[in-house]
Amino acid sequence: MPKTMAVTHADLEPKRSSTNLGSKIGAFLIVLTILCGLFCFILCLIAEATRSELTWVGASDHKGNGRKSECVYSGSGKTPLLCAASAFMGLAIVMVVEHTYMLIAVSKSPPSALLSWDPDSASARSLAFQAGFFFVSTWICFSVGEILLLIGLSVESGHLKNWSRPRQSCLIIREGLFSAAGVFALASVFLAAGLYLTTLRAEKLSQDQENVRREVLEASALYASPPTSPIITTMARENPLFRENNQIENPSFVFPLAYSKDPNLV
């Protein structure tokens, strides 16, 4: 006969959803976020290297009286525009996906783990401060990087056509703007990774506190009530029969009390 396994308390507990922070999906998303940040940084460096520059040239007016300076762009700006647009969209998508996943994972955590969190402990205050710092810093760096990329996009898209024609005024971005956007983008993804690790550490701490609380409750419930004595039941004719020594046992055979005499019998 095959042996049957005993059902434990862990088997009766509900299975955790696949959206928890410690799952493979969470690790994959945080690695993908860092890789996308590095890719956006490389795109920003390419946009910085190929950004449009201007050259001033002298030209005479229609009357031929004097000469005036006109500017000419060094390129159409398609390459830096494409790189900046890709970095802008990639960084926005990956940050929204990563933070949305974290929000869903935290909201689907067990209620018991959330209730066991002790906000007055030193570790809880430290983790709360770290999470707040990473959250605010992540979105500040993300916002600044996206704003810089938007400025670069607006400037580079202004001379896609007739870029080689001399103009009275030319608008270009300053040197280092795309590089600064790449640095902020890279910082935002690393800060997002720090926020993920901090949230994961807080979740594990809350689970440990919940496990300790459950063990304490089980132990207190076990020792609060004294163990009851087992009930002993006896079967029929189980008790022995005791007889006194002076008790006369009944004879096994029964004799008639009176004899009738028959004269015909010899």
N, C-alpha and C positions, 0 to 999 in steps of 0.2 A: 504494500500500500504506500503511495507516495506521501512524503511528509508535507504538511501544510505549514506555511509561515504564519506567525502571529501578527495580528494587526496592531500596529503601534500608533501612538498619538500623532506622529509625523505623517502617517498615511492618511489620517482623517483630516488634516489641515488642508485648506484649499490651495491649489497650485497657483503660484505667482504667475502673473501675466508676462508675456514676452516683451512688454514695453518697459520693464524695469530698467533702472540705470546700469545695473551690472550685467546686462545681457550682451550678447554678441552684436546685436544691432546698435546698441549705444556705443560700444567700442569702435565699431566700423564707422559710425557717423562722426565721431570725434577725430578719428584718423583721416577721414575724408575731408573734414573741415580744415585740418592743418595742411593737407596737401593742396587743397583749393586756395588757401591763403598764400602758400608758396608760389603757386601758379599765377595768382593775381599780382604778386610782387614782381615776378619775372616779366609779366605783361607791362607793368608800370615802368620797369626799367627800359623795356623796348620802346615804349611810348616816349620816354624821356630822351632816348638816343635819337629818335626819328622825329622829334617835334619840329614844327615849322619855325624858321628863322627869317629875318627880313634883311634886306640890303637897300641902302639909300643910294639913289642915282640922281644926277642932275639933269634937268630938262628945261628948255626955253619955252616961254609962253607963246601964245598964238601970234602976238605982235612982234616977237623976237627981241623985246627990250631987255629982258633979264632971264635969269635962270632960277629955277626952283627945284627943290629936292622932292623926289617921289620914292616911295618904298615898293619893293618887290619881294614877294614871298619866295622862300627857297624850295617849297614843295606844296603839293595840294593838301597835305595833312590827312590823307586817307589811312595811312598806316598807324599813326598815333591815335587817330579817331577810332579805328577798329580795335586796337589794343585796349584803349581806355574803356570803350563800351563793353568789351568782353570782361574786363576786370570788374567793372561796375556791376554787371548783371550776375557774374559768378559769385562775387562776394555777398551780394544781397540775397541770392537764393540759398547759399549754404548757411548763412547766419540765421535766416528765417527758419529753415528746416531744422537746424540743430537746436535752436531755442524752443521751437514748437514741440519737438520730441521730448526735451527735458520737462516742459510744462505738462505734457500728457503723462509722462512717467511719474512725476511727483504727484499729480492728481489721482493716479490709479494706485498709489501705494496703499498698503493695508491701513485702515483707520486705527487699529491698535498700535501700530508703530508710530503713527503721528501723535496719538494721545500720550504715549509713554515718553515723549520728548520733554526734558526738563529744561526750561529756558533759563533757570537761575544758576545752573552749573557753569563752571569756568570754561569747559570745553564747548558747551553750547553757545556761550557768548562769543568765544573766539571763532567758531565756525560761522556764526551769523555775521560777524564783522567781515570775515574773509569773503563770504558769499556776496554781501552787499558791495564790498570793494570791487570784486571781479565783475559783478553785474553792471555797476555804474561805469567802470573803466572800459568794459567791452563795448557798451553802446556809445560812449563818448568817442572812442577811437574809430568805431565803425561809422559814426555820423560824420566825423571830420574827414575821414578817407573818402566817403561817398561825395561829400561836398566838393572836395578838391578834384575828384574825377569829373563831376558835373561841370566845374569851371573849365577844365581842360577840354571836355567835349563841346561845350558851347563856343569856345574860341577856335578850336580846330575845324569845326563844321562851318565856320563863316567864310572860308575861302576855298571851298571844294571846286568851284567853277571859276575859270579865268584867273587862276592864281598867279600866272606869270605876267599879268597886265600891271603896269605901274599904277599906284594908287596914291591918293593924297594922304591917307592915313591908314596905318596897318595895326592890327591888334594881335599881339602874340602873348603867350603865357611866359611867365618868368622861369628862369632856369631853376630846376629842382622841385617844381610843383608835382610832377608825376612821381618823382622819387619819394617825396614826402607822402603822397597818397599810398604808395606801395608799402612804406614803413608803417603807416597807420593800419592798413589792411592786415599786414602780417602781425602787428601787435594785437589787433582785435581777435584774430583766430586763436592766438596763444592764450589770451585772457579768457576766451570762451572755453578753452580746454581746462584752464584753472578753475573756472566756475563749475564745470562738469565734475572734476575731481573733488572739489569741495562739497558739492551736493551729494556725490556718491559716498563720501566719508560721513556726512551727516546722516544719510540713510542707514548706513551700517551701524553707526552709533545708536540710532534710535531702535534698530532691531536688536542690538545687544541689550539695551535697557529693557526692551519688551521681554526678551528671553529671561533676564534676571528677575523681572517682576513676576512672570508666570511661574518660575521655579519657586520663588518665595511664597506665592499664593498656594501652590500645590503643597509645599512643605507645611505651611501653617494650617491648611485644611486637614492634613494628615495627622498632625500632632494635637490639633485642637480638641478632637473628640477621642476619648479613651477607647481602646479596642474592646469590643464586646466578647464575653465568654462564649465559646461554642455550645450549642444546644445538643445534648446527648439523648438520643432516643433509644429505647429498648424494644426488642422484638418480643413477641409472645413466647412464654415459657423460657425466657432467657435467664430470669433470676433463679438461683438454686433454692431448693426446699430444705429448710432446717427443721429437725425433729429433736425433741427433748429425749433424754435417756430414759426417763420414767414413763414415757408414752408407750402404751400397748398398741401394737400394730393389729389391725384387723386381720382375722384369719383369711387365708386365701380360699378355704373351702367352707361352705355353709352346710351345716347339718340340720336335719329337721328337729324342731323343738319337742315334739311328742311322737311316741311310737304306738301304733295301734296293733293289738294282739289279735290274731285270727285263730280261733280254735281249730280250724281245719288244717292249719299249717303245722307241720311237725317241726 
